[in-house]
């Protein structure tokens, strides 16, 4: 509440009459081969606008509907009041949490930060307290596109290392679900071993589980991975049972990470209280947005747990995650896709600078990125299906994929 001792009622009324107002929220769904990016633009009566992203794999149309529901509540509101608007939208949803609502809220919240910082001519990280760093180490995803055999993974890993990138993440488990046969386990371990032998000890390997396994299988995998020295084993068990995750963590000789399928600080409170993982990975496009990620990061910092957001999506989510990286003390590494569809360069003015294994933090106003609606419209929604249990997981990029940083 504003202190009326310093802002008399007459002055408050004048401020309300002159405040910026949200006039429209527009949604753009853009095909990007393995899924569809979902972007929003928040427009205002002062001509300042912001862009956000809530890309939610395979639930894009539900997400668009959720954004439209939020839009009804936001038209005419002051976009400067990010915390009040977030709380009201979350409270009034009644069925709170979950991936669809929280991704829609994330996209809108992200756009509000963007337009507020742009209106002031500063990067978002300035509004978050300033920079802790001007660059962040990256680990790449998608580098393995098209590989099938261990030798192919090893060759692709060497190509990445030659670029000066120091960390790789991938899922070597084929189409496994819950359990692995001895042959399947050996094939996965052979893949990881081939990459480790190729790149040597000075490169970090991050092993993705995609929530595939039951507890005993996950523990067995973790023990077998230990001699190959991965940085962590990510999401070893299906989401929804934090005690199962804790059981794996307590018996695993390698660190366990998780969190991309948790939403809001309340979900994370339970994760922290359960002590279920060694590293947390909220996604700024699903967890409620920039401020919610900052709150989760602070909760992790109090427990000396690294903050390492999930970030395999589009250019706007990446821009927002970079702003978080700048202002968050316990931010460890940035996930980024090695290549992407050729039109990624067309749909925004994204300009990422790579140097010595790091991405430099942009210092342009807002999130430092602008959506080009016409270019986005040239690649409309196309349905895509989950590949994780079909044996086609490495078909993550088209043949014409490009490097964009």
N, C-alpha and C positions, 0 to 999 in steps of 0.2 A: 504493500500500500504506500502511496506517495504521501509524505509528511505535509499536511496542509498548513503547518506553521511556516513552511518555506514556500509552498505553492498554494496560495489562497484559491478558493473555489472559482472565482471569476477567471483567474489565470489558467486554472486547470481546464475549464471549459474552452478557453481560447486555444490551448494546446491540442485538445481533442479535435477541434474543428480544423486544425491545420496539419494534423498528423498524416503521414503517408498512408494510403489505403491499398489493399490488395484488390485488384480489379478482375483478375482471371488466373486460372491455373490450367495449363495445357500439357497434355501427355503425348509422348512420342515412343512408339515401339519399333525397334530397329533390329532386323535380322542380323545375327552375327555368327552364323554357321552352327555352333553347338547349342545355342540358345537364342534369346532375344534380349537386347538391352531395353530397359524402360527408363526414360528420362522425363522429368517434369520441368516446366518453366513457370515461375511465379511472377506475374506482371503486376505493376503498380500504377497509380495515377500520376506519379512523378516521372515515369519513364524508366525508372531503375528496375531491373529484373534480376532474378536469380535462377540458377539451374541446379537440379538435384538428380540423383539416380537411385532407383529402388530395384534394380534388376533382380528378378526372382525366377530362377530357372524353372521353366515348365508350368508356371502359374501366372503367366503374364496377363491374361485377360481378367483373372480375378483381381490382380493388382490394379489394373486400370479402373475397375469398378470401385475399388477401395479408395483410390485417389479422388474419384468423382464424388464419393460420399464426404470426404474431407473438404473438398472444394466448396460444397454448399455451406459449410460452417465457417469458411475462411474469407469468402468474398466480403469486402467492406472492413475487414479487420486491419489493425496496424501491424505490419510485418516486423516492426522493431521489437515486439513483445514475444520473443521466441519462447521463453520459458513458460509464460502464461498460456500461450496458444498450444504448446506441446501438452502441458498438463491437462488442459480442457479437452483436447481431442482424445487423449488417452482415457481420461475419466469417462467421457461421454460415449465411448465405444461400447460400454457395458460388457461385451465379450472381449476382454482385454488380452493383449499379447498375441502371440502366434505370428507366423511368417507373413501373412498377407497384410494384416493391419500394420504391423511394425515396419514392413518394407515401404508401404505407402507413406507412413508417418516419417520414416527416414528420408525419403526423397524430398518431401515437402520441407522438413526441418533443415536439410542440407541446403536447399535453395534459399531459405530465409537467412541463413548465415552468409551465403554468397552475396545476396543483394544488400544486406546490411553492411558488410565489409566494402562492397563496391561503392555504396553511397558515401562512405567515409574515405575512399581512396586508399585502403590498406588491405593487405592480405588477411585472410581469416585468422591465421595464427597470432596476429597482433591482438585480436579480440579475445584470444584464449590465454593471454598472458605473455606473449612473445616467444622467441625461439629458444629452445634448448640446444638445437643443432641446425646446421645449414645443409646437411645431407644425411642420407640414411642408406645403410647397406641393404642390398636386395638379395632375395632368393627367387629363382625363376621357376615358373610352372609352365607346362605346355611345351617344354624343350624337346620332349620325347616323341613328338607327333609322328605317327607312322611307324615307329619302331615295333618290332615283334620279338626278336631274339636278343639275348644278352649282348652279343657283339654289336648289334645295331644301337642299343642303348649306350654302350660304351663309346662308340664313335660319336654319337650326338653329344654326349657329355664332354668329350674332348673338344668339340667345336665350341661349346659354350665356354669352357675354361679358357680357350684361346682368345675369347673376347674380354677376358678380365673379370668375369663373373665368378663369385666365390661360393655359391650355394645353389643346390638343386633340390626340387621336390617332385616326387612322383609316387604313383600307386602301382606297385609291381604285381598285384594279386589277381590279374585277369578278370574272370567273372565270378570269383568266389563269393559265397554268402554263408555266414555263420561259421562254417568249418572249411578246412583245407585237407585234401588227401596228402599223403607223404610226397607224391610226385608233384603236386601243385605247390607245396611248401618249398621243395627243392628248386623248382623253376623260379619262384619268386626270389629266393635267396641267391641263386645263381645270377639273376639279373642285378641285384644290389651289389654282389661281389664283383661282377664285371665292371660296374661303374666305379666302385671304390678302387679296384686295381688300376683302372685307366687314369683316374684323376689324381690318385695319391691321397696323402693324409691332410693336405692343406686346403681341401675343399669340403664344405659342410654338405652332408646328405640328410634330407628330411623325408621320412617315409610316411606316406598318406595311407590311412586305413579306410576312409570314407564310411565309417560306421558299419563295417562289414561283419565283425566277428563276435562269437560268443566269448565268454570270459576265459575258459581254458585255452581256446585256440589263440586268442589275443596274447595271453601270457606266454604260450609256446613260441609264437612269432617273435615277441619282444626278446625272449632269451636267446633265440637263434640269431637275431639281428645284432645283439650286443657286441660281438667281436668285430663287426663292420663299422662300429662307432657312429651311428646316426645321431644327429642333434636331437631329434625327437621322433616318436611314433604318434602320429596324429589320428585322433578320433578312432581308436581301436574297436570300440563297441558301438552298437546302435544308440542314437540319442534317445533320451527319455528316462534313463535309469542312471543317476549319478553315483549310486552305490556300486553298480557294476563297474563304472569307470574307475571309481576309487579302488575296487578290488584289483583291477589290472595295474593301476599305478603302484599300489603297495607291493606288488609281486614282480614288477617289471624292472630289469636292470638298466633300462634306458628311459630318459624322461618322456612323459606323456603330455600331449597337448590336446586341447579341445575348445569348443565354444562357438563355432560358426553357426550352429543350430540352437543357440540359446538367444533369448530376446529380453532386453531390458535389465536393469540393475537388480530387479527382484529375482529373476532367474539366476543371475550371477551370484547373488548373495548365497543362495543354496549351494552353488558350485564351490564357493570359497569356504563355506561352513563345513562342507563335506570333505574338503581338502582332496578333491578328486583329480587334479591335474597339476602339472608343473609349469605350464605356460598357457595363457588364455588368448583366444583368437576370435573376438567379436568382429562382426562385419558391419561397417558403418552404414551400408545400404539395407541392413535388416534389423539392426539392434535398436533403432530409434533415432539414429542420426549422430551428429558430431558431439553434442553435449552429453548424450547418453554414453557414448564411447569414452568420453573424458571421465565420467563418473565411474565407469567400470574400471578404467585404467587406474584411477586413484584408489579404488578398493584393492586392486591387485598390488599396487605399490606398497600399501600398508602391510601386505603379506610377503613382500619381496618376491613377487611373481612377475616374470616378464610379460609384457603386453606386445602381441605380435599379430595384428589384425589379418583376418581372412580378406583377400583382395584379388580375386581372379576375374573381376567383372569388367565394366567399361571405363572410358576415360574420365567420366565425372566422379565416379566412386574412387578411382585412383587419385584424382586431384584432392578429394576430401581427405583421403587417408594420408596423403603427403602433408596436409596441413596439421593433422593429428600428430604425425611423426615429428614435425617441427616443434610442437609445444608440449610433448608428453615425455617426462623424464625416463620412464621405464619402457619406452618403445624400443624393441629389440631389432627387428628386421622387417622390411617391406616385401610382401609377396607381390609378384608382378608376372604377367604372361610374357613369355619371350617374344612371341610373334602374334599377329592378329590379322583379321580380314583386311584386305587392302583399303576398304572404305573407312576404316577407323580414322585415317588421316583427313578424310573429307568432312566428317560429321561434326568435328569440333576444331578449335585452334590449338589443341593439345601440343605442347612442345616440351618434351622431357629431355633433360641433359644427364647423360651417363658419364661417370668419371671414377676410375679406380674402384670398381665394384659397387658404386653407390649411385643413387639418383639424387641430384641436387634439388633442394626445396625451392619451388618457384616463389617469387616475391611479387608477382603481379596482384592487382586488387582482387578481392574476393577469393574464390577458389582458383583463380587464375585461368579460367577456361570458359569458353562461350560455345553454346550449341548452335549449329547451322541447320535450321529446320528443313529447308528445302533438300539439303543433302541427306538428312535423316529420312525424309519421306521417300527418297529414291530406293530405300531398302526396307520395305514394309514387313510386317510380321509374317513369319513362316513357322509352322509347327515343327518342333524337334522333340525327340524322346531321350530319356535317360539311357546312357550307355554302360553304366557301371556293372551290370550283371549280364551283359550280352557278349562279352569278349571283344568289344570294339572300343575299349576305353582310350586307346591311343589315337583314335580317329578324332582328335580334338581340334584340329586345324585343317583348313582346306589346302590343297596343293599350292595355291597362289598366295598363301599367307606371307606377310611381310614383317620385318623388324621395324619397330616404330619408335625406338629410343636408342 
